Amino acid sequence: MRLAFMGSPDFAVPALEALVGAGHEVAAVYCQPPRPSGRGHATLPCPVHTAALRLGIPVRHPVSLKRDAEARAGFAALDLDIAVVAAYGLILPSDVLHAPRLGCLNIHASLLPRWRGAAPIQAAILAGDAVSGVTIMQVDEGLDTGPMLLSDQVALDRNTTAASLHDALSAMGAKLILRALDQRPAPVPQPAVGSTYAAKLTREDGEIDWSRTAAELDRKVRALNPWPGTFTHAGELVLKIHAATPSQGSGVAGTLLDDHGLVACGDGALRLTRLQRPGRGVLPAEEFLRGTPLPRGTRLG
């Protein structure tokens, strides 16, 4: 098939590579424009942009399709069979959705309609879902509301992080989109009930509220790893929490119960196992606490 690929982050790269590897003609890649990144604020292309250049595919990165008539006309002129979308980051207006002969298919990192929106991977872990997965859906003008073509699922456990689930679903999405293009299954409308919105995350979402249960905070640490990450305060010191595990213990929420990183929660306790000070490396808690002692009775939050 002759197609356009519309995606930006690491999640989308395996799907682009799979489409090229399967012999589909990728006429153009659409992605987010290069932006300042890192401490030096150098302007860098997004991961899909980098992959497209490596694969020799023309790249287009309009700031907006909705407000850019020239970009929309250029998309229509590609004379596509279909467009594949994977975490693109821009809203597709009606004329873009209908320009390819077979419309646009989206690789969505959730078992729709469970989690619609920007952060379905994190939302599934935060909620304690037993499973997550990928849905291939026909894009319509709603927010992840289009009919579904294919899906597959993966079990979640107490070791699942956003990073590990991201990688599993990214690989799953690459396989599913090839099946969808090969088999062309009939679209099935999403159920009318059961949808939930997974809002875009911010850095502020990573702050720990020690009044929550240890089980909830364990999920939060895993769900927000690696971004936006979780953190708390010990006085003026910011502690970034990269890993933790629920444990036995009780006390005033936010109080260190020993000298080794056991913190009382609203119910139970959380053992901090990997910590970081801003601008420093991530360390096992034992090593971190040798250099930055946090004695029993210290209040966090």
For each residue, the residues with C-beta under 8 A, 3 or more apart:
1: 24 25 81 82 181
2: 24 25 27 78 79 80 81
3: 19 24 25 26 27 80 81 82 83 84 100
4: 26 27 28 29 30 75 78 80 83 84 100
5: 12 15 16 19 26 28 29 30 48 52 57 83 84 86
6: 29 30 31 83 84 85 86 88 90 92 104
7: 11 12 13 15 16 29 30 31 48 84 85 86 87 88
8: 12 31 32 46 47 48 49 87 88 89
9: 12 46 47 48 87
10: 13 47 166 170
11: 7 86 87 109 166 169 170 173
12: 5 7 8 9 15 16 47 48 86 87 88 107 170
13: 7 10 16 17 47 48 51 170
14: 17 18 170 171 173 174
15: 5 7 12 18 19 84 86 107 170 173 174 177
16: 5 7 12 13 19 20 26 29 48 51 52 55 86
17: 13 14 20 21 51 55 174
18: 14 15 21 22 174 175 177 178
19: 3 5 15 16 22 24 26 84 177 178 181
20: 16 17 24 26 55 57
21: 17 18
22: 18 19 178 181
23:
24: 1 2 3 19 20 181
25: 1 2 3
26: 3 4 5 16 19 20 29 55 57
27: 2 3 4 58 78 80
28: 4 5 57 58 59 60 78
29: 4 5 6 7 16 26 48 49 52 57 58 59 60
30: 4 5 6 7 59 60 61 62 75 88 90
31: 6 7 8 45 46 48 49 52 59 60 61 88
32: 8 35 46 49 61 88 89 90
33: 61 62 63
34: 43 44 45 46 49 61
35: 32 43 44 46
36: 41 42 43 44
37: 41 42 43 44
38: 41 42 44
39:
40:
41: 36 37 38
42: 36 37 38
43: 34 35 36 37
44: 34 35 36 37 38
45: 31 34 49 50 53 59
46: 8 9 31 32 34 35 49 50
47: 8 9 10 12 13 50 51
48: 5 7 8 9 12 13 16 29 31 51 52
49: 8 29 31 32 34 45 46 52 53 59 61
50: 45 46 47 53 54
51: 13 16 17 47 48 54 55
52: 5 16 29 31 48 49 55 57 58 59
53: 45 49 50 56 57 59
54: 50 51
55: 16 17 20 26 51 52
56: 53
57: 5 20 26 28 29 52 53
58: 27 28 29 52
59: 28 29 30 31 45 49 52 53
60: 28 29 30 31 71 74
61: 30 31 32 33 34 49
62: 30 33 65 68 71 90
63: 33 68
64: 67 68 71 90
65: 62 68 71 72 75 90 91 92 93 96
66: 90 91 93
67: 64
68: 62 63 64 65 71 72
69: 72 73
70: 73 74
71: 60 62 64 65 68 74 75
72: 65 68 69 75 76 93 95 96 99
73: 69 70 76 77
74: 60 70 71 77 78
75: 4 30 65 71 72 78 96 99
76: 72 73 95 96 99
77: 73 74
78: 2 4 27 28 74 75 99
79: 2
80: 2 3 4 27 83 99 100 101
81: 1 2 3 100 101 102
82: 1 3 100 101 102 103 104 105 181
83: 3 4 5 6 80 96 99 100 103 104 105
84: 3 4 5 6 7 15 19 104 105 106 107 177
85: 6 7 88 92 104 105 106 107 139
86: 5 6 7 11 12 15 16 106 107 173 177
87: 7 8 9 11 12 107 109
88: 6 7 8 12 30 31 32 85 92
89: 8 32
90: 6 30 32 62 64 65 66
91: 65 66
92: 6 65 85 88 96 97 104 139
93: 65 66 72 96 97
94: 97 98 141
95: 72 76 98 99
96: 65 72 75 76 83 92 93 99 104
97: 92 93 94 103 104 139 140 141
98: 94 95 103
99: 72 75 76 78 80 83 95 96
100: 3 4 80 81 82 83 103 104
101: 80 81 82
102: 81 82
103: 82 83 97 98 100 138 139
104: 6 82 83 84 85 92 96 97 100 138 139
105: 82 83 84 85 136 137 138 139 149 177 180 181
106: 84 85 86 136 137 138 139 144 146
107: 12 15 84 85 86 87 134 136 173 176 177
108: 112 120 134 135 136 137 144
109: 11 87 120 121 132 134 166 169 173
110: 114 115 116 120 121 123 124 132 133 134 135 144 198
111: 114 115 131 132 133 134 135 151 153
112: 108 115 116 135 137 144 148 151 190 195
113: 116 144 145 190 191 194 195 196
114: 110 111 120 124 129 194 195 196
115: 110 111 112 120 123 124 196 197 198
116: 110 112 113 120 143 144 145 195 196 197 198
117: 120 123 143 144 197 198 199 200
118: 198 199 200 201
119: 122 123 198 199 200 201
120: 108 109 110 114 115 116 117 123 124 132 198
121: 109 110 124 125 132 162 165 166 169
122: 119 125 126 162 198 201 223 224
123: 110 115 117 119 120 126 127 196 198 223
124: 110 114 115 120 121 127 129 132 156 165
125: 121 122 128 129 132 156 160 161 162 165 219 222 223
126: 122 123 219 220 223
127: 123 124 219
128: 125 215 219
129: 114 124 125 132 156
130: 155 156
131: 111 153 154 155 156
132: 109 110 111 120 121 124 125 129 153 154 156 165 169
133: 110 111 151 152 153 154 169 172
134: 107 108 109 110 111 151 152 169 172 173 176
135: 108 110 111 112 148 150 151
136: 105 106 107 108 148 149 150 151 173 176 177 179 180
137: 105 106 108 112 144 146 147 148 149 187 190
138: 103 104 105 106 146 147 148 149 187
139: 85 92 97 103 104 105 106 146
140: 97 145 146 147
141: 94 97
142: 145 146
143: 116 117 197
144: 106 108 110 112 113 116 117 137
145: 113 116 140 142 190 195
146: 106 137 138 139 140 142 187 190
147: 137 138 140 187 188 189 190
148: 112 135 136 137 138 151 187 188 189 190
149: 105 136 137 138 180 185 186 187 188
150: 135 136 176 179 180 183 185
151: 111 112 133 134 135 136 148 176
152: 133 134 172 175 176
153: 111 131 132 133
154: 131 132 133 165 168 169 172
155: 130 131
156: 124 125 129 130 131 132 160 165
157: 160
158: 218
159: 164 222
160: 125 156 157 164 165 222
161: 125 164 165 222 223 225
162: 121 122 125 165 166 222 223 224 225 226 227
163: 166 167 225 226
164: 159 160 161 167 168
165: 121 124 125 132 154 156 160 161 162 168 169
166: 10 11 109 121 162 163 169 170
167: 163 164 170 171
168: 154 164 165 171 172
169: 11 109 121 132 133 134 154 165 166 172 173
170: 10 11 12 13 14 15 166 167 173 174
171: 14 167 168 174 175
172: 133 134 152 154 168 169 175 176
173: 11 14 15 86 107 109 134 136 169 170 176 177
174: 14 15 17 18 170 171 177 178
175: 18 152 171 172 178 179
176: 107 134 136 150 151 152 172 173 179 180
177: 15 18 19 84 86 105 107 136 173 174 180 181
178: 18 19 22 174 175 181 182
179: 136 150 175 176 182 183
180: 105 136 149 150 176 177 183 184 185
181: 1 19 22 24 82 105 177 178 184
182: 178 179
183: 150 179 180
184: 180 181
185: 149 150 180
186: 149
187: 137 138 146 147 148 149
188: 147 148 149
189: 147 148
190: 112 113 137 145 146 147 148 195
191: 113 194 195
192:
193:
194: 113 114 191
195: 112 113 114 116 145 190 191
196: 113 114 115 116 123
197: 115 116 117 143
198: 110 115 116 117 118 119 120 122 123
199: 117 118 119
200: 117 118 119
201: 118 119 122 205 224 227 228
202: 205 228
203: 206 228 229
204: 207
205: 201 202 224 228
206: 203 224 228 229 230 231
207: 204 230 231 232
208: 212 217 220 230 231 232 241 300 301
209: 212 217 301
210: 217 232 253 254 263 264 265 266 300 301
211: 253 254 265 266
212: 208 209 216 217 220 265 266
213: 216 217 265 266 267 268
214: 217 218 246 247 265 267 268 269 270
215: 128 218 219 246 267 268
216: 212 213 219 220
217: 208 209 210 212 213 214 220 221 244 265 270
218: 158 214 215 221 222 244 245 246 270
219: 125 126 127 128 215 216 222 223
220: 126 208 212 216 217 223 224 230
221: 217 218 224 225 230 241 242 243 244 270
222: 125 159 160 161 162 218 219 225
223: 122 123 125 126 161 162 219 220
224: 122 162 201 205 206 220 221 227 228 229 230
225: 161 162 163 221 222 229 230 242 243
226: 162 163 229
227: 162 201 224
228: 201 202 203 205 206 224
229: 203 206 224 225 226 240 241 242
230: 206 207 208 220 221 224 225 240 241
231: 206 207 208 238 239 240 241
232: 207 208 210 238 239 241 254 300 301
233: 236 237 238 239 300 301
234: 237 239 294 298 299 300
235:
236: 233
237: 233 234 277 292
238: 231 232 233 277 278
239: 231 232 233 234 272 275 276 277 300
240: 229 230 231 275 276 277 278 282
241: 208 221 229 230 231 232 244 272 274 275
242: 221 225 229 274 275 276 282
243: 221 225 272 273 274
244: 217 218 221 241 270 271 272 273 274
245: 218 270 271 273
246: 214 215 218 268 269 270 271
247: 214 262 268 269 270 271
248: 268 269
249: 257 262 264 268 269
250: 264 268 269
251: 255 257 264 269
252: 255 264 299
253: 210 211 264 265 266 301
254: 210 211 232 263 264 299 300 301
255: 251 252 263 264 297 298 299 300
256: 259 261 262 263 264 294 295 296 297 298 299 300
257: 249 251 262 263 264 269 296
258: 261 262 296
259: 256 289 293 294 295 296
260: 271 285 286 289
261: 256 258 271 272 273 275 285 289 294
262: 247 249 256 257 258 269 270 271 272
263: 210 254 255 256 257 269 270 271 272 300
264: 210 249 250 251 252 253 254 255 256 257 269
265: 210 211 212 213 214 217 253 268 269 270
266: 210 211 212 213 253
267: 213 214 215
268: 213 214 215 246 247 248 249 250 265
269: 214 246 247 248 249 250 251 257 262 263 264 265
270: 214 217 218 221 244 245 246 247 262 263 265
271: 244 245 246 247 260 261 262 263 285
272: 239 241 243 244 261 262 263 275 285
273: 243 244 245 261 284 285
274: 241 242 243 244 282 283 284 285
275: 239 240 241 242 261 272 282 283 285 288 289
276: 239 240 242 280 281 282 283 288
277: 237 238 239 240 280 288 292
278: 238 240
279:
280: 276 277 283
281: 276
282: 240 242 274 275 276
283: 274 275 276 280 287 288 291
284: 273 274 287 288
285: 260 261 271 272 273 274 275 288 289
286: 260 289 290
287: 283 284 290 291
288: 275 276 277 283 284 285 291 292
289: 259 260 261 275 285 286 292 293 294
290: 286 287 293
291: 283 287 288
292: 237 277 288 289
293: 259 289 290
294: 234 256 259 261 289 298
295: 256 259 298
296: 256 257 258 259
297: 255 256
298: 234 255 256 294 295
299: 234 252 254 255 256
300: 208 210 232 233 234 239 254 255 256 263
301: 208 209 210 232 233 253 254
